[in-house]
Amino acid sequence: MAGPAPAPVPSLVLSGRQSSRFRAPVAVVLAVLATAAVGLWLLAGAGSEAGRHHVVVGGVPLDEVRPPAGPPGARHPAVVVAHGFAGSARLMAQFGDTLSARGYVVVLLDFSGHGANTHPLPDGTASTESSTAALQHDLDVAVAHTRGLRDVDPARIALVGHSMGASAVTRYAAAHPDITTTVAISLPDSGTVVGDRPARLLLLVGGLEFPDFRAEARRAADLGGPDRSMVVVPGVEHISVLYSSRTHREVAAWLDAGLGGPATDRALPSPIRRLAGAGALVLALLVGLYPLARLLFGDARSGWPRFPVARLGETVAVAAAAAAVGALLAPVLPTDDLPLAVGGYVVGFTGVAGALILGYHRWRGTSTPVERPGRLRMAVATPVLIGYAATTIAVPMHLGLTAAIPVGARWWLLLLVWAGFAVLAYGALRLTAGNSIGVLCVSAVAVIALTGAAVAGLTNGFVLLVIPLLAVLLLWQAVWSAVLHRFAAPPWLIALVGSLIVAWPIATALPVIG
């Protein structure tokens, strides 16, 4: 009688299909790590030769940037750099790199309500009397501190400002004749320029900015004499003008001429190095979600989305109706009084629109059952994915773009903004059965509605300047929704993870107001 068949010996050799499935995620992880390494290298090398010191004077956070070591006891000309509305000292850090390499001591400040400054901006706009007074006070603190530094020549101090900061520095220089050189980038209002004051004024404006900015710069230039100049920087808009090599060359040349020439003739560093490093780091972390989701949930359970054209009309119509109601109701809701410029309106808009979309879905009563990951997987995946989303947006943003660490009231404001976008995302996911192309359609409708609200005066016109950034963030959210939907993550988790990417920059960049 034949004995029992021997048990099969497990093979240690991967089949072709198994091998390719193993190699693919490994290749993705290696690419992510390599890209992240490039990003960190670029960030670490930005302005690495300059000396840096952070201080808080009279409640105003100041970043001091010093040129490479020179002769002991030498005194340098100095430049105070002022950011714009919803900006920060970190947004202007590339000017610290450029000007310190040129031999200047540079001091960058965070205005009230911005960056690390915990004092609120008095009003939701910078043009009111109380907000103007707050900005002038902050600038006065920065100038006085700069003038008192031991390595600064107190007779040679210049000002550089962007947008709101351009208005602040021109107003300050007009009232202080000891400021002999000023640069205004994207000046929003020529009313801060009084005749031939301020002296030696350079006006820079992006060629792709709204026509009003160019008109105001031209008006301010025409008020002065030969010590006033206007330059249109081609191919850039309101934010990218800050990273243009042409902008930095013009600023350096103007300051050199007004403050007695450069202390060094070394080449100017690239103004986009920080931005490029942050971009590489974002790309690495963005792609890194896929191997992370695979690690947390196992193999993908569905293909990439294909949105049925037949449902497009319904999706857009429902989203448009909900967005219209949200845009009209947001100004009268209690959320509009939140101490975050524009942010209160956005919370009301997203919350109402999302709730209406979700209500329509429940009224329609259709849903598709999907097998979801187990409770243990969800208990691990939820905090990991939310933490990963926060890291992905906050770390590159803070290191390479602008201040992104919440301070003071920003922590609880972040939760409210996050909740608003999460409701909108959850409603979109339920309406479209988790299809990210459908989610993107809902996001596009929301962007159009916010643009219309700003044009109609329902909210601050500043929204028009940040709509392109919001569109990019919502596209990012849709991409991540597609990835997580492939792994059968529940809609509420997809909504929480994706909406945090959108909410974080809004809650940390927009001014906290009184």
C-alpha positions as CSV (number, residue, x, y, z in Angstrom):
1,M,0.0,0.0,0.0
2,A,1.4,3.4,-0.9
3,G,2.1,5.7,2.0
4,P,0.7,9.2,2.3
5,A,2.0,11.7,-0.1
6,P,4.8,13.9,1.2
7,A,3.9,17.4,2.2
8,P,4.9,20.0,-0.3
9,V,8.0,21.9,0.4
10,P,7.4,25.7,0.5
11,S,9.2,27.3,-2.3
12,L,11.6,30.2,-1.5
13,V,11.6,31.3,-5.1
14,L,9.1,34.0,-6.0
15,S,7.0,33.5,-9.2
16,G,7.3,36.1,-11.9
17,R,4.0,37.8,-10.9
18,Q,4.9,37.8,-7.2
19,S,8.4,39.1,-7.9
20,S,7.0,42.0,-10.0
21,R,4.5,42.8,-7.3
22,F,7.3,42.9,-4.7
23,R,9.6,45.0,-6.8
24,A,7.0,47.7,-7.7
25,P,6.4,49.0,-4.1
26,V,10.2,48.7,-3.3
27,A,10.9,50.8,-6.4
28,V,8.3,53.4,-5.3
29,V,9.8,53.6,-1.8
30,L,13.3,54.0,-3.1
31,A,12.1,56.8,-5.5
32,V,10.3,58.5,-2.6
33,L,13.4,58.3,-0.4
34,A,15.7,59.6,-3.1
35,T,13.3,62.5,-3.9
36,A,13.0,63.4,-0.3
37,A,16.7,63.4,0.1
38,V,17.1,65.8,-2.7
39,G,14.5,68.1,-1.2
40,L,16.2,68.0,2.2
41,W,19.5,68.8,0.6
42,L,18.2,71.8,-1.2
43,L,16.5,73.1,2.0
44,A,19.6,72.6,4.1
45,G,21.8,74.4,1.7
46,A,19.5,77.5,1.3
47,G,21.4,80.5,2.8
48,S,23.7,78.1,4.7
49,E,26.6,80.6,4.8
50,A,24.5,83.3,6.5
51,G,24.2,83.6,10.3
52,R,20.7,83.3,11.6
53,H,19.1,84.3,14.9
54,H,15.4,84.5,16.0
55,V,14.3,87.0,18.6
56,V,11.0,88.4,19.8
57,V,11.0,92.2,20.6
58,G,7.9,93.8,22.0
59,G,5.8,90.9,20.9
60,V,7.1,91.1,17.3
61,P,9.0,88.0,16.1
62,L,12.1,88.9,14.1
63,D,14.5,86.8,12.1
64,E,18.0,88.2,11.9
65,V,20.1,87.1,8.9
66,R,23.8,88.2,8.8
67,P,26.3,88.1,6.0
68,P,29.3,85.6,6.1
69,A,31.9,86.6,8.7
70,G,33.8,89.8,7.8
71,P,36.4,91.9,9.6
72,P,35.8,92.1,13.4
73,G,33.8,95.2,14.4
74,A,32.7,95.9,10.9
75,R,29.3,97.7,10.5
76,H,26.9,96.7,7.7
77,P,24.0,98.5,6.0
78,A,20.8,96.8,7.0
79,V,17.4,96.0,5.3
80,V,14.1,95.4,7.1
81,V,11.9,93.1,5.0
82,A,8.1,93.1,5.4
83,H,5.7,90.4,4.1
84,G,2.3,90.8,2.6
85,F,-1.3,89.8,3.8
86,A,-1.4,86.1,4.8
87,G,2.4,86.0,4.5
88,S,5.2,85.7,7.0
89,A,8.9,86.2,7.5
90,R,9.5,82.7,6.2
91,L,7.7,83.6,2.9
92,M,10.4,86.4,2.4
93,A,13.3,84.2,3.6
94,Q,14.9,84.2,0.1
95,F,15.4,88.0,0.4
96,G,17.5,87.2,3.5
97,D,19.6,84.8,1.4
98,T,20.1,87.3,-1.4
99,L,20.8,90.4,0.6
100,S,23.0,88.8,3.3
101,A,25.1,87.3,0.4
102,R,25.4,90.9,-0.8
103,G,26.8,92.1,2.6
104,Y,23.6,93.4,4.3
105,V,22.2,92.5,7.7
106,V,18.6,91.6,7.1
107,V,15.8,91.6,9.6
108,L,12.5,90.0,8.6
109,L,9.4,90.5,10.8
110,D,6.0,88.8,11.3
111,F,3.3,91.4,11.4
112,S,0.4,91.2,13.9
113,G,-1.8,88.2,13.1
114,H,0.8,86.6,10.9
115,G,3.3,83.8,11.2
116,A,4.6,83.4,14.8
117,N,3.1,86.7,16.0
118,T,0.4,85.9,18.5
119,H,-1.0,89.5,18.6
120,P,-4.1,89.7,16.3
121,L,-4.4,92.1,13.4
122,P,-7.2,94.4,14.6
123,D,-9.4,94.0,11.5
124,G,-10.0,91.6,8.6
125,T,-8.2,93.9,6.2
126,A,-5.0,95.8,6.4
127,S,-6.4,99.1,5.1
128,T,-8.4,100.2,8.2
129,E,-7.0,102.8,10.6
130,S,-6.5,100.3,13.4
131,S,-4.8,97.7,11.2
132,T,-2.6,100.4,9.7
133,A,-1.5,101.6,13.2
134,A,-0.7,98.0,14.2
135,L,1.5,97.4,11.1
136,Q,3.3,100.7,11.6
137,H,4.0,99.8,15.2
138,D,5.4,96.4,14.3
139,L,7.6,98.0,11.6
140,D,8.8,100.6,14.1
141,V,9.8,97.9,16.5
142,A,11.7,96.1,13.7
143,V,13.5,99.2,12.5
144,A,14.5,100.3,16.1
145,H,15.8,96.9,16.8
146,T,17.8,96.8,13.6
147,R,19.3,100.2,14.2
148,G,20.4,99.1,17.7
149,L,22.3,96.0,16.4
150,R,26.1,96.3,17.0
151,D,27.0,95.2,13.5
152,V,24.6,97.6,11.8
153,D,25.4,101.1,10.5
154,P,22.4,103.0,11.9
155,A,22.6,105.6,9.2
156,R,22.1,103.1,6.4
157,I,18.8,101.3,6.8
158,A,16.5,100.4,3.9
159,L,13.0,98.9,3.7
160,V,11.7,96.2,1.4
161,G,8.0,95.2,1.4
162,H,5.6,93.0,-0.5
163,S,1.9,93.8,-1.1
164,M,0.5,94.8,2.4
165,G,4.1,95.1,3.4
166,A,4.8,97.4,0.5
167,S,2.1,99.7,1.7
168,A,3.5,99.6,5.2
169,V,7.1,100.3,4.2
170,T,6.2,103.2,1.9
171,R,4.0,104.8,4.5
172,Y,6.7,104.3,7.1
173,A,9.5,105.7,4.9
174,A,7.4,108.7,3.9
175,A,7.1,109.6,7.6
176,H,10.7,108.9,8.4
177,P,13.2,110.8,6.3
178,D,16.1,108.8,7.8
179,I,15.0,105.9,5.7
180,T,16.7,106.8,2.4
181,T,16.0,103.7,0.3
182,T,12.8,101.8,-0.1
183,V,11.6,98.9,-2.4
184,A,7.8,98.2,-2.8
185,I,6.9,95.0,-4.5
186,S,3.3,94.7,-5.7
187,L,2.1,97.9,-4.1
188,P,-1.7,97.7,-3.8
189,D,-2.4,101.4,-3.1
190,S,-0.4,104.4,-4.3
191,G,-2.0,106.5,-1.6
192,T,0.8,105.6,0.8
193,V,3.2,107.6,-1.5
194,V,3.2,111.3,-0.8
195,G,4.8,113.5,-3.4
196,D,8.5,112.8,-3.4
197,R,8.3,110.8,-0.2
198,P,9.6,108.2,0.3
199,A,13.0,109.0,-1.1
200,R,14.6,106.6,-3.6
201,L,11.7,104.3,-4.2
202,L,11.8,101.3,-6.5
203,L,8.4,99.8,-7.5
204,L,8.3,96.2,-8.7
205,V,5.2,94.5,-10.1
206,G,4.7,91.2,-11.8
207,G,3.7,91.1,-15.4
208,L,0.9,88.6,-14.7
209,E,-0.6,90.5,-11.7
210,F,-4.0,92.0,-11.8
211,P,-4.0,95.3,-13.9
212,D,-4.8,97.3,-10.7
213,F,-1.4,96.5,-9.3
214,R,0.5,97.8,-12.3
215,A,-1.7,100.9,-12.4
216,E,-1.0,101.7,-8.8
217,A,2.7,101.2,-9.3
218,R,2.7,103.5,-12.3
219,R,0.7,106.1,-10.4
220,A,3.2,106.0,-7.5
221,A,6.2,106.2,-9.9
222,D,4.8,109.2,-11.7
223,L,4.5,111.1,-8.4
224,G,8.2,111.2,-7.9
225,G,11.3,112.4,-9.7
226,P,14.5,110.7,-11.0
227,D,15.0,108.8,-7.7
228,R,11.9,106.8,-8.4
229,S,11.7,103.8,-10.7
230,M,9.2,101.2,-11.8
231,V,10.0,97.8,-13.2
232,V,7.6,95.2,-14.5
233,V,9.0,91.7,-13.9
234,P,7.8,89.5,-16.8
235,G,6.1,86.2,-16.5
236,V,5.3,86.3,-12.8
237,E,2.2,87.0,-10.7
238,H,1.6,88.2,-7.1
239,I,3.4,85.4,-5.3
240,S,5.9,84.1,-7.9
241,V,7.3,87.7,-8.2
242,L,9.0,87.0,-4.9
243,Y,11.0,84.1,-6.4
244,S,12.0,85.7,-9.7
245,S,15.8,86.2,-10.3
246,R,15.0,89.5,-12.0
247,T,13.2,90.7,-8.8
248,H,16.2,89.9,-6.7
249,R,18.7,91.5,-9.1
250,E,16.7,94.7,-9.2
251,V,16.3,94.8,-5.4
252,A,20.0,94.2,-4.8
253,A,21.1,96.8,-7.4
254,W,18.7,99.4,-6.0
255,L,19.9,98.9,-2.5
256,D,23.5,98.9,-3.6
257,A,23.1,102.3,-5.3
258,G,21.2,103.8,-2.4
259,L,23.3,102.5,0.5
260,G,26.8,102.9,-0.9
261,G,27.5,99.8,-2.9
262,P,27.7,96.1,-2.0
263,A,30.2,94.8,0.6
264,T,30.9,91.8,-1.7
265,D,30.7,91.1,-5.4
266,R,29.8,87.4,-4.9
267,A,27.0,86.0,-7.1
268,L,23.5,86.0,-5.8
269,P,22.1,82.7,-4.6
270,S,19.1,81.2,-6.4
271,P,15.9,82.6,-4.9
272,I,14.0,79.4,-5.7
273,R,16.2,76.9,-3.8
274,R,14.0,76.7,-0.8
275,L,10.9,76.5,-2.9
276,A,12.4,73.7,-5.1
277,G,13.4,71.8,-1.9
278,A,9.9,72.1,-0.5
279,G,8.5,71.0,-3.8
280,A,10.7,67.9,-4.0
281,L,9.8,67.0,-0.4
282,V,6.1,67.4,-1.1
283,L,6.3,65.3,-4.2
284,A,8.1,62.5,-2.3
285,L,5.5,62.6,0.5
286,L,2.6,62.8,-1.9
287,V,3.7,59.7,-3.8
288,G,4.6,58.0,-0.5
289,L,0.9,57.7,0.4
290,Y,0.6,54.7,-2.0
291,P,3.1,52.4,-0.4
292,L,1.9,53.5,3.1
293,A,-1.7,52.7,2.2
294,R,-0.6,49.3,0.9
295,L,1.3,48.7,4.1
296,L,-1.7,49.6,6.2
297,F,-4.5,48.0,4.2
298,G,-2.9,45.3,2.1
299,D,-3.4,44.9,-1.7
300,A,-5.6,47.4,-3.6
301,R,-9.2,46.2,-3.9
302,S,-10.3,48.2,-6.9
303,G,-9.0,49.9,-10.0
304,W,-8.4,53.6,-10.7
305,P,-11.6,55.6,-11.0
306,R,-13.6,55.9,-14.2
307,F,-16.5,58.3,-13.6
308,P,-19.7,57.5,-15.6
309,V,-20.5,60.4,-17.8
310,A,-24.2,59.9,-17.1
311,R,-23.7,60.9,-13.5
312,L,-21.7,64.0,-14.3
313,G,-24.8,66.3,-14.8
314,E,-26.4,65.3,-11.5
315,T,-23.1,65.7,-9.6
316,V,-22.4,69.2,-11.0
317,A,-26.0,70.3,-10.5
318,V,-26.2,69.2,-6.9
319,A,-22.8,70.6,-6.1
320,A,-23.7,73.9,-7.8
321,A,-26.9,74.3,-5.9
322,A,-25.3,73.5,-2.6
323,A,-22.4,75.8,-3.3
324,A,-24.7,78.7,-4.2
325,V,-26.7,78.3,-1.0
326,G,-23.4,78.1,1.0
327,A,-22.0,81.2,-0.6
328,L,-25.1,83.2,0.2
329,L,-25.5,81.9,3.7
330,A,-21.9,82.0,4.8
331,P,-21.8,85.8,5.5
332,V,-24.7,85.7,7.9
333,L,-23.6,82.6,9.8
334,P,-21.9,82.8,13.3
335,T,-18.8,81.3,11.7
336,D,-18.3,84.5,9.7
337,D,-17.2,86.1,13.0
338,L,-14.4,83.7,13.6
339,P,-11.1,85.5,14.3
340,L,-9.5,84.3,11.0
341,A,-9.6,86.6,8.0
342,V,-11.6,85.0,5.2
343,G,-11.4,81.7,7.1
344,G,-14.8,82.2,8.9
345,Y,-16.5,82.6,5.6
346,V,-14.8,79.6,4.2
347,V,-15.8,77.5,7.2
348,G,-19.5,78.5,6.8
349,F,-19.4,77.9,3.0
350,T,-17.8,74.5,3.1
351,G,-20.0,73.3,6.0
352,V,-23.2,74.4,4.5
353,A,-22.4,73.1,1.0
354,G,-21.1,69.8,2.3
355,A,-24.2,69.3,4.6
356,L,-26.6,70.0,1.7
357,I,-24.7,67.6,-0.6
358,L,-24.8,64.9,2.1
359,G,-28.5,65.6,2.7
360,Y,-29.3,65.1,-1.0
361,H,-27.4,61.8,-0.9
362,R,-29.4,60.6,2.1
363,W,-32.7,61.7,0.5
364,R,-31.8,59.9,-2.7
365,G,-31.1,56.8,-0.6
366,T,-28.6,55.1,-2.8
367,S,-25.3,53.5,-1.7
368,T,-23.0,50.8,-2.8
369,P,-21.9,48.2,-0.2
370,V,-18.1,47.9,-0.1
371,E,-16.0,45.5,2.0
372,R,-14.0,47.7,4.4
373,P,-10.8,47.0,6.4
374,G,-11.2,45.4,9.8
375,R,-11.4,47.3,13.1
376,L,-7.8,46.6,14.0
377,R,-6.5,47.9,10.7
378,M,-8.6,51.0,11.0
379,A,-7.4,51.6,14.6
380,V,-3.9,51.7,13.3
381,A,-4.5,53.4,9.9
382,T,-6.5,56.3,11.2
383,P,-3.9,58.1,13.3
384,V,-1.1,57.1,11.0
385,L,-2.7,58.6,7.9
386,I,-3.9,61.7,9.6
387,G,-0.4,62.2,11.1
388,Y,1.1,61.6,7.6
389,A,-1.2,64.1,6.0
390,A,-0.2,66.8,8.6
391,T,3.5,66.0,8.1
392,T,3.2,66.1,4.3
393,I,1.6,69.6,4.2
394,A,3.2,71.2,7.3
395,V,6.9,70.3,7.1
396,P,7.6,71.3,3.5
397,M,5.5,74.4,3.8
398,H,7.2,75.5,7.0
399,L,10.7,74.7,5.8
400,G,10.4,76.1,2.3
401,L,7.5,78.4,1.9
402,T,5.8,80.1,4.8
403,A,5.1,79.7,8.5
404,A,3.0,76.5,9.0
405,I,3.2,75.8,12.8
406,P,0.0,76.9,14.5
407,V,0.4,79.3,17.4
408,G,-2.2,80.6,19.8
409,A,-5.7,80.6,18.5
410,R,-4.6,78.9,15.2
411,W,-4.8,75.5,16.9
412,W,-8.6,75.6,17.5
413,L,-9.2,77.5,14.3
414,L,-7.4,74.7,12.4
415,L,-9.9,72.2,13.8
416,L,-12.9,74.3,12.6
417,V,-11.5,74.9,9.1
418,W,-10.6,71.2,8.9
419,A,-14.2,70.3,10.0
420,G,-15.7,72.5,7.2
421,F,-13.6,71.0,4.4
422,A,-14.1,67.5,5.9
423,V,-17.9,67.9,5.7
424,L,-17.6,69.1,2.0
425,A,-15.2,66.2,1.1
426,Y,-17.4,63.6,2.9
427,G,-20.5,64.9,1.1
428,A,-18.7,64.7,-2.2
429,L,-17.5,61.2,-1.6
430,R,-20.9,59.9,-0.7
431,L,-22.6,61.7,-3.6
432,T,-20.1,60.1,-6.1
433,A,-19.7,56.7,-4.4
434,G,-16.1,57.6,-3.6
435,N,-15.1,58.3,-7.2
436,S,-12.3,60.9,-7.1
437,I,-13.1,62.3,-10.5
438,G,-16.5,63.1,-9.2
439,V,-15.0,64.6,-6.1
440,L,-12.8,66.7,-8.3
441,C,-15.9,68.0,-10.1
442,V,-17.4,69.0,-6.8
443,S,-14.2,70.7,-5.8
444,A,-14.2,72.6,-9.1
445,V,-17.7,73.9,-8.5
446,A,-16.6,75.0,-5.0
447,V,-13.6,76.9,-6.4
448,I,-15.9,78.7,-9.0
449,A,-18.4,79.5,-6.2
450,L,-15.7,81.0,-4.0
451,T,-14.4,83.1,-6.9
452,G,-17.9,84.3,-7.6
453,A,-18.4,85.2,-4.0
454,A,-15.3,87.3,-3.9
455,V,-16.2,89.1,-7.1
456,A,-19.7,89.8,-5.8
457,G,-18.4,91.2,-2.5
458,L,-19.7,88.4,-0.3
459,T,-16.2,87.8,1.0
460,N,-12.8,89.5,1.0
461,G,-11.4,90.0,-2.5
462,F,-8.1,88.6,-1.3
463,V,-9.7,85.2,-2.1
464,L,-9.0,85.9,-5.8
465,L,-5.3,85.9,-5.1
466,V,-5.3,82.5,-3.4
467,I,-7.8,80.7,-5.6
468,P,-5.1,79.1,-7.7
469,L,-3.4,77.7,-4.6
470,L,-6.8,76.4,-3.3
471,A,-7.4,74.7,-6.7
472,V,-4.0,72.9,-6.4
473,L,-4.8,71.7,-2.9
474,L,-8.2,70.4,-3.9
475,L,-6.6,68.6,-6.8
476,W,-4.1,67.0,-4.4
477,Q,-7.0,66.0,-2.2
478,A,-8.7,64.3,-5.2
479,V,-5.5,62.3,-6.0
480,W,-5.2,61.1,-2.5
481,S,-8.9,60.2,-2.5
482,A,-8.3,58.0,-5.5
483,V,-5.4,56.2,-3.8
484,L,-7.3,55.6,-0.5
485,H,-10.4,54.5,-2.3
486,R,-8.4,51.8,-4.2
487,F,-7.6,50.3,-0.8
488,A,-11.3,50.5,0.4
489,A,-10.7,53.1,3.1
490,P,-14.0,54.3,4.4
491,P,-15.3,57.7,3.1
492,W,-15.0,59.4,6.5
493,L,-11.3,58.6,6.7
494,I,-10.6,59.6,3.1
495,A,-12.4,62.9,3.9
496,L,-10.4,63.5,7.1
497,V,-7.1,62.8,5.5
498,G,-7.7,64.8,2.3
499,S,-9.3,67.8,3.9
500,L,-6.5,68.3,6.3
501,I,-4.2,68.9,3.3
502,V,-6.5,71.8,2.3
503,A,-7.3,73.2,5.8
504,W,-3.8,73.4,7.2
505,P,-2.4,76.2,4.9
506,I,-5.6,78.2,5.3
507,A,-5.6,78.0,9.1
508,T,-1.9,78.8,9.4
509,A,-1.4,81.4,6.8
510,L,-4.5,83.6,6.9
511,P,-4.3,86.4,9.5
512,V,-5.7,86.0,13.0
513,I,-7.8,89.1,13.6
514,G,-9.2,90.9,16.6
